Amino acid sequence: MNIKSLLIGSAAALVAVSGARAADAIVAAEPEPVEYVRVCDAFGTGFFYIPGTETCLKIDGYVRFRVTATRGTAGYVQNTRARVNFDARSETELGTLRGYIRFQSNSGNVNGDANVVQDQAVLQLGGLWMGYTESAWEALWGGGVGNWGIIQTDNGGQYGYQQRQQIGYRYDSGAFYAGLTLEHDATADWTPDVVGVLGMTQGWGGAAVHVGYDETANAVGVKGMLEVAVAATGGSLRVGGFYSNRFNNAYGAAFPGRPAGSAEVANWSAGIGYTQDVTETLNATLGYQYFDGFSAANGGTFRNAHLIEGALSWTPVTNFNVRLEGNWGQTTSIAGVKTNTASGFVWFRRSF
């Protein structure tokens, strides 16, 4: 065997071995395509699709540092709040299916870690909703012209703020809306409180009427609100009033210095508020509210009261706000004794 034959034979053997090994080789699988987060624009800005589902999710909230001073107290009170909202929505044949959760924590004047609480939780299908959120008396679920108080400050004047377990239904045609809720008043009985709302939203503004029945006090409260957009100046004018047939009604306007839901609401109250964009970054608000009380024979302790609130809100950059707000109130007892109250705060808030 010559050298040429030896080389040819060796090459053939190598080719055969390589072919055999190639037949046994493991071929790597193609990588799965990556599913990136997609923007969901079906429910407004900020929503995205949860990967692998048709559910849209929005996460937002804020961090806020606030310092408050109150007349007659020894010093200021500071508070740092963190709030996160989770809003999940999807469309079904029965309407929008929604779940909303709000978590927040408040670090008060005493240094220390704050506890996180579930501040609100609501589930909704179409116009039906249930859960724990603001009473429809002050804020119908889904928004509305009559929500909150007469004065467009953060405090909102006196209007009976409270959160409740509830079940309700809302009809909304765009221009008109109506809502009805059954609300738990924290008493151990079989009868809930009832709140009904009628409202309209137009290009010029809107109007709304809220009616609440407090079954424990066997009392009825009415709130009416009218809001007019001042297109020429970029401002908004709001006028409204409250009526209660009993002094201990949960649905009424509490006197200045009294907490919402206290057994000290006015027989009737009326007010006016105006808010104006001064510049692209600065807004100013001013409002006044009057209260007329029940007689002593009907359980009242106040003859009347006055409340003035004002605020300056500055937003130098997107999602950052500085707010200065203050209020002054005066109550006159049935005996004629006048008591003045005053407080104010400044906050710094970063929203996201």
WOVEN-V736022 format. One record per residue. N is the residue number from 1. PSI is psi in radians with two decimals (* if undefined). Layout:
<<N PSI> <N PSI>>
This chain:
<<1 2.16> <2 3.05> <3 -0.64> <4 -0.77> <5 -0.66> <6 -0.73> <7 -0.73> <8 -0.72> <9 -0.69> <10 -0.71> <11 -0.73> <12 -0.68> <13 -0.71> <14 -0.70> <15 -0.72> <16 -0.76> <17 -0.74> <18 -0.70> <19 -0.71> <20 -0.70> <21 -0.63> <22 -0.60> <23 -0.49> <24 -0.02> <25 2.56> <26 2.18> <27 2.20> <28 2.41> <29 2.64> <30 2.41> <31 2.53> <32 2.45> <33 2.39> <34 2.30> <35 1.81> <36 2.75> <37 2.25> <38 2.51> <39 2.38> <40 2.02> <41 0.22> <42 -0.39> <43 0.35> <44 -3.04> <45 2.68> <46 -0.13> <47 2.59> <48 2.72> <49 2.29> <50 2.15> <51 2.33> <52 0.06> <53 3.03> <54 0.35> <55 2.31> <56 2.42> <57 2.42> <58 2.32> <59 2.12> <60 -3.12> <61 -2.76> <62 2.86> <63 2.24> <64 2.32> <65 2.22> <66 2.40> <67 2.21> <68 2.43> <69 2.35> <70 2.38> <71 2.34> <72 -0.02> <73 2.83> <74 -0.36> <75 -3.09> <76 2.83> <77 2.26> <78 2.63> <79 2.31> <80 2.12> <81 2.41> <82 2.24> <83 2.36> <84 2.27> <85 2.37> <86 2.15> <87 1.86> <88 2.29> <89 2.59> <90 2.70> <91 2.41> <92 3.03> <93 -0.24> <94 0.13> <95 -3.01> <96 2.25> <97 2.13> <98 2.52> <99 2.23> <100 2.28> <101 2.36> <102 2.07> <103 2.51> <104 2.79> <105 2.62> <106 2.07> <107 2.02> <108 -2.72> <109 -0.34> <110 2.19> <111 2.40> <112 2.86> <113 2.57> <114 2.57> <115 2.46> <116 2.32> <117 2.70> <118 1.78> <119 -0.57> <120 2.65> <121 2.13> <122 2.42> <123 2.55> <124 2.46> <125 1.96> <126 -2.24> <127 -0.09> <128 2.29> <129 2.80> <130 2.65> <131 -2.71> <132 2.01> <133 -2.97> <134 2.53> <135 2.52> <136 -0.26> <137 -0.77> <138 -0.35> <139 1.66> <140 2.33> <141 2.24> <142 -0.06> <143 2.94> <144 2.75> <145 -0.64> <146 0.07> <147 2.52> <148 -2.75> <149 -3.07> <150 -0.72> <151 2.35> <152 0.61> <153 3.07> <154 -0.66> <155 -0.65> <156 0.22> <157 -2.71> <158 2.09> <159 0.00> <160 0.85> <161 2.39> <162 2.63> <163 2.51> <164 2.67> <165 2.38> <166 2.83> <167 2.36> <168 2.99> <169 2.46> <170 2.31> <171 2.34> <172 2.06> <173 0.00> <174 -1.02> <175 -0.51> <176 2.61> <177 2.73> <178 2.59> <179 2.65> <180 2.26> <181 2.59> <182 2.13> <183 2.45> <184 2.25> <185 0.27> <186 0.18> <187 2.60> <188 1.46> <189 -3.06> <190 0.06> <191 2.12> <192 2.88> <193 2.74> <194 2.35> <195 2.30> <196 2.53> <197 2.37> <198 2.34> <199 2.87> <200 2.53> <201 2.10> <202 3.04> <203 -0.52> <204 -0.22> <205 -2.21> <206 3.10> <207 2.71> <208 2.67> <209 2.24> <210 2.31> <211 2.24> <212 2.44> <213 2.05> <214 1.82> <215 -0.49> <216 -0.78> <217 -0.08> <218 0.89> <219 2.70> <220 2.38> <221 2.55> <222 2.37> <223 2.23> <224 2.45> <225 2.40> <226 2.24> <227 2.29> <228 2.19> <229 2.18> <230 1.56> <231 -0.59> <232 -0.52> <233 -0.16> <234 0.36> <235 -3.13> <236 2.22> <237 2.32> <238 2.27> <239 2.61> <240 3.09> <241 2.86> <242 2.60> <243 2.42> <244 2.43> <245 -0.03> <246 2.62> <247 -0.43> <248 0.58> <249 2.35> <250 -0.39> <251 1.53> <252 3.13> <253 1.92> <254 2.66> <255 2.68> <256 2.38> <257 -0.10> <258 2.44> <259 2.74> <260 2.47> <261 0.09> <262 2.82> <263 0.98> <264 1.13> <265 2.80> <266 2.65> <267 -0.75> <268 2.72> <269 2.54> <270 2.64> <271 3.05> <272 2.49> <273 2.56> <274 2.34> <275 2.47> <276 2.30> <277 1.91> <278 -0.78> <279 -3.01> <280 -0.35> <281 -0.16> <282 2.30> <283 2.48> <284 2.47> <285 2.46> <286 2.43> <287 2.81> <288 2.49> <289 2.34> <290 2.55> <291 2.38> <292 2.19> <293 3.07> <294 2.78> <295 2.85> <296 -0.61> <297 -0.43> <298 0.29> <299 0.01> <300 2.68> <301 -0.23> <302 2.43> <303 -0.85> <304 3.08> <305 2.78> <306 2.56> <307 2.27> <308 2.30> <309 2.54> <310 2.74> <311 2.61> <312 2.24> <313 2.14> <314 2.19> <315 1.49> <316 -0.56> <317 2.82> <318 2.31> <319 0.21> <320 2.21> <321 2.41> <322 2.21> <323 2.29> <324 2.14> <325 2.52> <326 2.82> <327 2.67> <328 2.34> <329 2.67> <330 2.20> <331 2.52> <332 2.11> <333 2.94> <334 -0.50> <335 -0.10> <336 0.11> <337 2.22> <338 2.39> <339 2.23> <340 2.48> <341 2.62> <342 2.51> <343 2.85> <344 2.83> <345 2.83> <346 2.39> <347 2.77> <348 2.13> <349 2.27> <350 1.96> <351 2.74> <352 *>>
